Amino acid sequence: MLLLRVFFLTASAAAIGVRLGADTTAVVIVVIVWAALMALLPVLLVYSRRHRAKHTAQLQAVGFTPVTDPDGRLR
């Protein structure tokens, strides 16, 4: 999942680069945007984990229990 997020953020920066053109200023802007998105990645991971934990707690409070599927993944 992390690899997918990194790919999406890199693709977003590349799309901005294609949109701006191929001059030096555009390349610098794309590198700065890419670095900012990569710096934001840990924040997004923490938010995602807290969001998932909050909803898991809500489901457990109303009686749902986690179940392991045949592949071994917790559902």
C-alpha positions in Angstrom: 0.0 0.0 0.0 2.9 2.3 0.8 4.4 1.7 -2.6 1.1 2.6 -4.3 1.0 5.9 -2.4 4.6 6.7 -3.3 3.8 5.9 -7.0 0.7 8.1 -6.9 2.6 11.0 -5.4 5.5 10.7 -7.8 3.0 10.5 -10.7 1.3 13.6 -9.5 4.6 15.5 -9.4 5.4 14.2 -12.9 2.0 15.3 -14.2 2.8 18.8 -12.9 6.2 18.7 -14.7 4.6 17.7 -18.0 2.0 20.5 -17.6 4.7 23.1 -16.9 7.1 22.1 -19.6 10.8 21.1 -19.7 12.7 24.3 -18.8 14.9 24.5 -15.7 12.4 26.4 -13.6 9.8 23.7 -14.2 12.2 21.0 -13.2 13.1 22.8 -10.0 9.4 23.3 -9.2 8.6 19.6 -9.8 11.5 18.5 -7.6 10.3 20.8 -4.8 6.7 19.6 -5.1 7.9 15.9 -5.2 10.0 16.5 -2.0 7.1 18.2 -0.3 4.8 15.2 -1.2 7.3 12.7 0.1 7.7 14.7 3.3 3.9 14.6 3.7 3.8 10.8 3.3 4.5 9.9 7.0 1.7 12.3 8.0 -0.7 10.6 5.7 0.3 7.2 7.1 -0.3 8.3 10.7 -3.7 9.8 9.7 -4.7 6.6 7.9 -3.8 4.4 10.9 -5.7 6.6 13.4 -8.7 6.7 11.1 -8.7 2.9 10.8 -8.2 2.5 14.5 -11.1 4.8 15.3 -13.5 3.0 13.0 -12.3 -0.4 14.3 -13.1 0.7 17.9 -16.6 1.9 16.8 -17.3 -1.4 15.2 -16.1 -3.4 18.2 -18.2 -1.1 20.5 -21.4 -2.2 18.7 -20.5 -5.9 18.8 -18.6 -6.6 15.6 -15.6 -8.9 16.0 -12.6 -9.2 13.7 -12.6 -12.4 11.7 -9.7 -14.1 9.8 -10.6 -15.0 6.2 -9.3 -18.2 4.5 -6.3 -16.3 3.2 -5.2 -15.4 6.7 -6.1 -11.7 6.4 -7.9 -10.0 9.4 -11.2 -8.6 8.3 
